[in-house]
Amino acid sequence: MTWIKWFDDVGLEDIAEVGGKNASLGELRRHLTGAGVRVPDGFAVTADAYNAFIADNDLADPILEVIEGWDRDRVDDLHQRASAIRSLITGGLFSPSLIAEIRDAYAKLCAAGGSDSLPVAVRSSATAEDLPTASFAGQMETYLMVRGEAAVLDRVCAAFASLFTARAINYREDLGFDHLGVAVSVGVQQMVRSDLASSGVIFTLDPESGHRDFVVVTSSWGLGENVVQGTVGPDEFYVHRPTLAEGFRPIVRKTVGTKELRMVFSEGTVANEPSSAADRARFSLEDDEVLRLAEWSVAIERHYSIERGRDTPMDIEWAKDGVTGDLYIVQARPETVHSQKTGPTFHRFRLDEDGSVLTTGIAIGNRIAAGRPRIIADPGEMARFRDGEVLVTTSTDPDWEPIMARAAAIVTERGGRTSHAAIVSRELGVPAVVGTGDACSAIPEDGEVTVSCADAGAGTVYAGSLRFSAIEIDPSKLDRPRTKILLNTGDPARALSLSRLPVDGVGLARMEFILAGAIGVHPLALTRYDELLPDVQNRVDEITAGYEDRTMFFVDRLAQGIGTIAAAFYPRPVTLRLSDLKSNEYSALIGGVQFEPVEENPMLGWRGASRYYHADYREGFELELEAVKRVRTVFGLTNLKLMIPFCRTIEEAKRVLDVMADNGLRRGEDGLEVWVMAELPSNVLDADRFAQLFDGFSIGSNDLTQLVLGVDRDSELVAPLFDERNHAVKRACVMLLEAAARNGRPVGICGQAPSDYPEFAAFLVDRGIDSLSLSSDAVVETMAIVTKIERARAR
């Protein structure tokens, strides 16, 4: 009998014989090498070999005897029984025929690799592994850098035994698998020397929101185990799939991870060593490599979807060989969380009270939970954990899974979106905050905490049990009005989650949020660096480390923030309001004091359009335009529109449009639309002429109300007079709507009033406004109001 199958001879139809992992590697080698996808060569020791080994050594009954009587409430009992079973297996003997076939196959692999003792990876591959409903990822063992016949034979036996790790036994019990009905094949694959380069994980969707238009690539230095287990915070790259397919280079988000450790080979064993400061500060993959991996991943998903006859998002592991510089795919399996969701229903969680923040990190799960925190430093302490507690630890691996399913929430100090803690938390539906850096010291065990992932990008742990609420939304059951419902947002971290709302696009993407949050440096502090004081130069140097041209830091960060929002809603339109910070707000940015005037009333001073063409700021505006141009021409996101704020006169409008055209953004070219904010009385009174220069109007109800009523909304003394529902304000809106209609220009509103006052939204809809742009919490309710109004008008 043949106990060996080469990867080139197996595929998905052979899972029962070689397990999910090996079948997938064979499928990739057989069908995707023609598309340029590299997969290291290797062979599988079949499941039949495992079954014969169990039978030859009479191990079936002893294994079941050990499992029987397992006390599921005692984690230590499971570990003891698992260890006993593994000892039974590793004490068994291979048949002479199996030994001969493994030796012959390894010799052939060595000959192909040009070495007498080729290093290989020995990986377990269960026959129930990598199914669409159960990944079994990390349940069994992998052995790296194995050299020589004796070592290969020893590790194959150990891989057989790893079918009975505590975590694997527990997982099979949870999913209802028969312990002896699941067999294990073992893959022996040529080693990729990623210890000398980098490696990581890829998802062909956003693992957090399930957004299908992204490939998410994570990467860290050294072997990939650190990324999989969440031991490090990896670099993260978001690639937009639709425009990637059109030939663009849409890496819309890049985040440098902490990459604290690097897993390498040291004196014949795998070991973690601290990463250097320089390596932590730089990306572990080049952009070209990210794009190549993204293209391979899309090709892999396409192939799996065709083979399975259904959409099959993928979870892929990759590695870069530090000797040759080549990239390889080393594992591919169906993603098992979002692919199992049925229907469009989603939940919106909301905290209903404030609390004291203990720590923050990356949010996993879009949920909120509360419970007593339990700090567990090591899996050996898991017996201390109680159902419903919040698990707090440094990082998790599959050994932790017996208690993860029992946790109300999970908080870790290390790890990213593709870490073990993140993946398992999603699968379990448990909110998690990962990569906090200080959870074990910042969270006390006495009392309770609330873990909130409701803001999608940022996860927060609060002291105490806070009140929260949740509503279920099924977009397919919502009536969609004729009036377009758009969204107000400026937070790239929430864009992918918010894009699931039943909106027609983004009516107001605020650039200021990105400027203040993701950049934090005044643009002129970058263009006029030599004029800065020495201490300010030091702060700028620290923030822009890694950039030879400091202005590119500004352009990169701004383009990624804008691009993430535009990509999340693509192909729906996204209207970006160009910068509208006031002089006092610009002064708060690093280096800003040196370049900003002191104004008595910044609200009415040097803001919006008046800055864009002015000699004292134009070069800063040109950096904004360079970022916008990159989003449209490099990322390919032509759904991005632009909007000019606080444009006082026709002459000013013309000057701004000229500056934009000089910088490669000419209205009308490549479908570029430029709108103007209608927030000044002059915009209303001169609307016919503004309509000749712009493609549409968006009412800024806050400033329009302020200036129609002459109310400084920052003054507590007159604040009670500020009301968008005032007759004069409503009359100004009607005048604008009438002028726009005369000139065939659409009108929307992006001010706060429709979100706060449903009756104001009703008034505008009744007067024929084209769109309402709302805060996220007002979308569903306002849609219902608008639909009711439109039906009444139709009668």
N, C-alpha and C positions, 0 to 999 in steps of 0.2 A: 504493500500500500504506500502511496505517496503522501508524506506528511508535510511537504513544502509546496507553497504556491508563490511564484514571483508576482510582484505588483503588476507587471505588464500583462499578466494573464488573468487578472480578476477585476471585478467591477461591482456595482451596487447589487447585482443579482446574486452575489456570492457572500452576502452578510452572514448567512447561517454557517458558512465554512470558514471565513477569515475574520468575521467581526466587522463592526461598522467602520472603525478607524482604518483598517487595512483595505477594506472594500472601497472606501472613499479615495485612498491614496492611489489604488489601482485605477479607479475611474478617472481620476485626474490625469494620470500618466497616459492612459489609453486614448483619451478624448480631447485633452486640452493642451498637450505639448505643442500641437500644431498652431495654437493661438499664442504661443510664446511662453506659456506658464511653465515654470521650472518646478519639478518635484523630484527629490533625491530618490535614487534607485534603491530597491530592497526586496525582501521576501517575507512571507508570512508563514509561521509555524501554525498549522491549521487547528481549528476547534476539535476536529477528529483526533488530532494528536493529544490534545488536552484530555478529551474523554477517555481515550485509550490509556493514558497515564493514570487517570483516576481509577479505571477498572483494573489495570495491571497491578496496582498497589492496594486494591480493596479499600479505597478511601471513602466511598459514598456513605455507607452507614455510619462510620465514625464521625464524619462531618455533620450529619443530621443529628446524631446523638449530642454533639457539643452544642449545637444551636438550640435544641429543645430545652425548654425551661429558662430561656433567657428572660431576665427581668428588665422590661423596657424602661422602667423608671430608674434603673441604675446604669449610668454611663460606664462606670468602671467594670461592671459585669460583662458588658458587651466587649470592651477592649480585651478582657481576659480570655473570653471565648474566641474572639477573632485571632488572637495571638496563638492559641492552642491549635486552631485549624491550620494556620499558616505553617506551624511547626510540623504538623502531620504531612503537609504537601512537600515542604522542602526536604523532608526526610525520605521521600520516595525516590525511586530510581527510574531513569530513562531506559527505554528498550534499546538494544544495539542498533536497530534499523533507524530509530529516531536520531540517535547520536550521529550516525553516519550521514544522514541527510542534512542535518544542521551544519556539520563540518564541511560537507561538499558545497553547500550553498554559500557559506561564509567565505570559503576559498575562492569561489567564482566572483563574489562581490569584491573581494580584495584585489583580484586580478584586474577587474574592470576599473578599480580605483587607483591602480598602480602602486599598491602597497602590500607587503606580506602580512601586515597587522593593521588593517584599515580600522580606524575608529568608527563605531556605529552607535546608533541609538536603539535601545531595546524597549518597545512600547507594548503595553497590554491593549488588546482590542476585543471587547466583549461582544458576544453575538446579539445582545440587546442594546448595544451602544449606538449613540448618534442617531437615534430614531427621532422623528419629528416631535414626538411627545415626551421623550426622555433622553437627555444628552449623556448621562453617566460620566460627564466630563470630570476628570480629576479623581474619579472614584478608585482607580487602580494605579499602579506604579509605572513610572518611566525611568529608565536607567541610561545615562548619557556617557559618552566617551568610553565605551566598552571596547577593549582591544584583546584579540587573541581568542582561539577556539575555546579554551577552558572557561574564560570569563563570559563568553557568549552563552555557553551551555548553562553556567551557573545563573546568569541573569534571566534566561528563559524560564527556568524553574521558579525563580523568585517572582517573575511576572505571573506565572500560573497561580502562585500562592496569593498574589495581591488581589485576586478575585474575592478574597475573604478578609479584606481590611475592614475595620469597624464601620467606616463610613460607607463602604460598598454594601455591607450587610444591611445597614440601616436604610440605605436608599432603596434597595430591592424590596425590603419590607414595606416601606411607605408607598411604593408604586405597585405592590402586589405581584412581584416577580418570584417565580420558584427558584430557590437558591441553586438547585441542581439542574434546573431547566435552562439556566444561563451558563454558557460555556465561554472560554476565553481563547482567543488566538493571540499570537505574539508577533509583532512586526519587528524585523531587524533591518534598519535603514541606514544608509550612509550618513555619517555625521556631518552636519553643517556647522562650521566653526564660528557660530555666532558669539561665542565667548570672546572672540577677537573683534566683534563688530556690534550688531544690535539685533533685536528681535521683538516680537510683540503679537498683538491680536487685532483682527479686523472684523467688524460687523458690517453687513451690507444694508443696514438700516441704523437709525439712531437708537442705541440700546435703551435710552431713557424714555423717549416719547413714542418710539415705534415709527417715527417719520421715515417714509420709504425713499425719499429723494437724496439720501446721504449715504456715503461710505465713511465709516469712522475707523481710522487707523491709529492704533496706539503703539508706542515704541519706547524701548529703554536699552541701555547698554548691556551687553552680555547675554547670557542664556535667558530664554523666555519665561522660565518658571517664576521669576520675580514679578512679571506683569500678570501672569495667570493667577498667582496666589495673592496679589495685592500687596506684596512686600514693599513695592516702590510706587511712587506717583509717576506714571509714564508721560512722555510727550503725547499730545493728542492732535490729530489732524482731521478736519471735516471736509470731505470732498463732495461737491454737488453733482449728482449723477446725471441729470438731464443735460446740463451744459458740458459736462465731461464728454458725453456721447457726441456732442456737436463739435468737438475738437478744441474746446477752451481749456484753461488751466485753473479750474475753480476750487482751489484750496481756500475755502471761505473762512476757515478758523484754524489757527495754529496756537497751541499752548505749550510752553516749555514746562515739562514736568520736573519734579524734585529729583527723581532718579538717584535716590540716596545710596543705593548699593549696586554693585555690578557682580553678577554671578559668573564665575570663571572656573577653569580647571587648575587645581593647585596640588602638586605632588600626588597625582593620580586620583584625586577626589574632587567633587564639586564643592566650591566654597564661595561665600559672599565676601567681597571686599568693599570698602568705602569708595564711592566715586570721587574723582577729583573735583575741585570747585569749578574748574574750566569745563569739565564734561557735564556737570550738573547745569551749567548756564547755557549750553548750546544744544541744538536739536540733534537727535541721534539718527535722523534720516534727512536726506536732501529732498527738495521738492520734486525733482524728477522721479525719485524712487517712490515717493508717496503716490504720485499719479500712476506709475506703473503698477503698483500693488492694487490701487483702486480699479484700474482697468482689468487686471487679472480677476479680482474679486467679483466684479460685475459679470465677467465671462463665466466664472464658476457658478454663480447664482443662476445665470441664464440656463446653463446646462442642466443643473439640478432641477430647475423648474420644469424644463421640457421632459426630463426623465420621469418626474413624479406626477406630471400633469396638473400641477398647481403651483402657485407662487411660493417659492422656498427661499426666504432670506437665510443667509449663511453666517456662521461663526467660524472664523478661519485663523489659523496660526501661521506665522511666517518667520523666516530667519534670514539674516544676511551673513554670508561667508566672509570672514575677515581676511582670508588668504586670497580668494579670487575676486572679491567684491560683488559676487553674484547674489541675487535675491532668490529665495526658494519658498514655496508653500509646503509646509510640513504636516498640516492637518486641515481638514475642512469637514464641517458637520452642519446640519440644519439648526438654525436658531430655534429655541424652544419656549420662548416667552410670548413675544408679540405674535408669532405665527400661529399660536393656539387661540388667540382671542377671536371671538365671533361677534359680528355686529359692530356698529359704530359707537355704542354707548360708552361714555367716559364720565368720570367723577371729578368734581371740582371741590377741593378741600379748602377751608378757610379758617384761620385762627380768629377767634372772636374776642380775644383779650391779649394785652401785651404782657411780656414777662422779661425777666433778667436773662440775658444771653450768657450761656456758659462757654460755648464753643461753636465754631462754624466749619463747614467743609463742603464737599460735593453732594448734592441731593440725589438720592436714588429712590425713585418710586412715586413722586407726586402725591404722597399721602401724609397724614399726621397720626401720631400715636403717643400715648403716655404710659408711664410705668416706673417702677422702682429700678434704678440703675444697678447693674451688677458688673463690677470690674473683674474680668478674668484674664490673667496674664498668660496662662498656658493651658492647653487642652487637658492636662492632668488635673486641673481644678474644676472641670465642668460639672462635677457632682454638686458644687455649690449653687448652680444655677437653678432658678425656679420658673415654672411656666408664667408667661406674661411679663417677665422682667425685660429691661432694656440691656442688651448685651453690649458691654464696652470693652474693647480690647485693642491691641496694637494692629493686628491684621488677622485674617482668617484663611484657612485652607480647608480641604475636604474633611479633615479630622473634626472640624467644628460643627459639621452639619447636624448631628443629633440634637444639638441645643438651638441651632439657628431657627429651625422650624417652630420652636416653642417660644421664641422671643417676640415681644411686642414691637421692638425696633432694634436696630443694630447701629453701633457707632464705632468707627475704627480710626486709628491715628494715621494709618498709611493706606495707599491704594487709590486707584482711579476708577473710571466708569466701567472698565473691563476687568477689574479685579475680581477675585473669587467672591468676596463679600458682596460686591455689586451684582454680579450675575445671579448668585443664589437668592439674594434678597428680592430681585425682580421675579424670579421663578416662584418664590414663596408668597409674593404679594406683601412683603414686610418692608416698611420704609427704612432707609438706611442713610446715614451721613458718613461718608468715607473721606480719608485724607485730611482729618482735622489737625493733625500734628501734635495735639496736646490733650486728647480726650481723657486719657487715664489719670492725668493730674488735674484737669479742669473740672471734672464731674465728680461730685462727692457721692458716696453710696447711701448716705442718709437722705430721707425724703424721696420725692418723685421728680421726674423730668418729663418734658414734652419734646418730642422729636418731630420737627416740621420740615417736610420736603415740598410744601405747597407752592413754593416759589420756583420750582423746577431747577434752576441753575444752582442756587445756594441752599444748602441744608443748614438748619439751625437747631441747636439743643438749648432749650430754655429750662430754667429752674422752676419746679412746681408742675402741677397738673393743670394745664390751661384749658379753657373751654374752646372747642372747635366744632365746625359743622361741615357737612358734605351734602352736595346735591348731585343727582345723576342726570346726565343730559344725553339724549339720543337725537343727534342732528337730523336724522332721517325723518323724524316725526315733527320737526319744526316747520311751520309755514314760512316760506321765504318771500318777503315783500318785494314789490317792484323797486322801491327806493333802496339803493345800495347801502348795505350795512358794513362799515369799515371799522378798523381797530386803531386806537391810539397806543403806541408803544415806543419805547426807546431802549429796551433791554434785550440785547442779543441773547443772553443766557436763557430767557423765557420764550424766545421766538418760536422754537420748534414745538414747544408744548402749546403755545397760544394759537399756532397755525391750525390746530384741530378745531378751533371754534368755527361755527358756521358763518363766516364773514366773507365778504367779496374782495378783501385785500386790506391794506394798511393805508389809512387816510392821513396819518401823521406819525412818521418815524422821527423822533427827536434826536438830532445830532448831538445836542448838549450832553445827553446822558453818557454817550460814548466818550466825548471829549473829557468830561470830568471824571468818569469812572475808569475807563480803560487806558487813558493817556495821561491825564493829570498834569501835563506840561504845557505852558503857553507856547503857541506855535512860533512866536518871534524869539523865544528863548532858544529855539533850534536853528532858525535862520540867521539870528544875530548872536550866536553863541559867544563870540569874542568880546561882546560888550557886557557880558554878565559878570557879576561879582564872583570872586573865587569860590565862596561857599555855595553859591547857586550853581556854578559850573560843576562842582563835585556832586551835587544832587542830580543834575541832568546826566552826568557821566554814569552814575549808578543806575539810573532808570533806563538809559539807552545803551547799556552794555551789550556788546556784540554787533553794533551797527557802526560801520565806518562813516556812513553819512547819517548824521543824527536826524535829519528831516525824514529819512525813510522809516524811522521808528514811528513817527506821526502818521505817515501815509499808510504803512502796513497795518497798524492798530485800527485806524479809522476805516480802512477798506474792509478789514475782517469784520468789524462790528456791523457796518452797513451791509456787507455781503451776506452775513449770516441771516439778517432779517429778510433781505430780498430773496435769498435762496429758500428760506423756510416757507414763504408764501407763494413762491414761483408756481405757475406763471401769472398768478393774480397780481395786480398792480400794487406797488409799494411807493408811497410818496414821501420822500425825504425832505424835511424842512432843514435848509442849510442853517449854519450856526446862528443862534439868537441869544447868546450870552450877553449880559450887560457888563459895563466896565468894572463894576465892583465884583462881579462873578469871575470875569477874566483875571482880575487881580488875585483871586484866590488860587489860581493855578501856579505851579512852580515857575518862577521867573516873571510872573505877571505884573507884579508891582512896578517893575522897572519900565514897563511899556504901556501902562494904562493911566489915563487921567483920573483925577479925583473929581467926581461930578456930584452936584447937590441932589439931582434927581436922575439917577441912572435909567429909571424906567422910561424917561422921555429923552434920553441922551444918545450916546454913540453906540447904537445897537443895530443889528440886522443889516439891511442893504447898505446903509450909510458907511459901514466899515469896508465893504467888499472892494470898492474902487479907490478908497482913500490911500494915499501914499504911506500912511503910518500903519496900515494893516493889510494892504493888498497881497503881499507875499504870503501872509498867513492864510488868506482865503484861497490862494493858488494851491496851497498844500491840500486844502479840503477838496478842491476840484480834481487834483491828481488822484486822490483816493476814490472819488466818484467815478472818474474815467476808468480806473482799474476795475472797479466793480462791473462796469458795463462792457468793457472791451476785453479784459483778461479773464474775468469770471464768466462773462457772457450773459449777465443778468440785466437784460434790456427791459425787464418789467419795472425797473427803477425810474421813477419820475422825480423831478426836483421842484421845490417850492421856495420862493423868496419871501422872507418875513420882513415886516416893518418897512415896507417900501413906500416912501412918503410921496414921491412925485413921479410924473412920467419921465422927466429928464433923468432921475435917479435910476429908474427901471432900465432905460436904454443903456446907461453906463455899466450897470451890472451885467446885462446881457452881452455887452461887448467884451467885458473881461472874461466871461464864460466862453465865448466864441474864440477868443485869443488863446484859451487853454484847452481847445479841442472839444468843447461841449457846446455845440451850436444847436439851438432850438430847431427841431424838425429833422435833424440828421439822425439816421438810425433809429427813427421813431421817438427821439427824445422830446418829452413834454415838459414844459416849464410852467408851473402855476404860480400864483401870487396869493399871499395871505390877504384877506380882506379884514383888516383889524383897525384901520384908521378911517376917520370920516372922509378923508381925501380919496380913499379907495372906493368908497360908495358914491361920493359926489362926482367923481371923474371916472366912473366904472366903464363908460363907453370907450374911452381912450385906453384904459388899462386892458380892455378886452382885445384890443388890436395887437398887443404885445405879448399876451400870455394865453395859455391853452385852457385855463380854468381858474376859478376862485375858490378859496377855502376860508370860510368865516372863522376868524379867531375871536370867539365871543368874549373872552376875558378882557383883552385889550380894547376891543370895540366898545364894550360896556363902559370901561374906565374912561375912554376918551369922549364918548357921546355924553356921559353924565358928568365929566370933569371930576371923577372920583379917583384918588390915589388908593389903589386897593391894598397898598402896604401900610396905610395909615389907619390905626385902630379908631381914631376919632370919627372918621367918615365911612368906615367900612360898612356899617349897617345900610348905607344908601346904595351899595353896590348890588345890583340885581339885574340879571340878563333879561328878566321878564318885563322890565319897564317898557312902557308903550313906545318911547322914543327909540330904544334899542331895537325893538321889534319892527318899528317903521323903517329903520336903517336897513335891516335885513330884507324887508320887502322891496325897498328901492334897489338893492343890489340884485335880487332875483329878477326883477323886471328888466334891468339893464342887461344882465347876462343873457336873458332870453332873447332880447332884441338882437344880440350879437352872436347867438348860437354857441354860447359858452356854458359849460356845466358849472354848478355851484354845489359845494359841500360845506360841511361845518366840522371843525376839529377841536373846537373849544370844549370846555367842561360842561357847559350848560345842558346839552341833551342827555348826558349821563346822570346829572343831578336832578333834572326836572323833566319828567316825562311829558308834562303839559307843554313845555317849550319845544320838545321834539315833535309833539303832535302839531303844534302851530306851524313849524317849518315844513312838515310833510304836507299839511293842508295847503301850503302856499307853493308846493311843487319843487321843493329842494331835491337835488339829484342823489345826495348821499349824506349819511350821518356817520361820523367817525367817533367811536365810543371807547370808554375804558372797558377792560375785559369783563368786569363784574356787572356791567350794564347791558351786555350784548343780548342775552336771551330775553330779558324782560322787555327791552326796547323793541326787539323784533316783533314781539306779540302786540305791542301797542301800535306800531307802524302798520302791521297787517290789518288790524282792526280798523284803523283810520282809512286805509286804502279801500277796504271792502265797503265802508260806509259811503265813501265818495263815489264808488262804482254803482251804487243803487240809484 
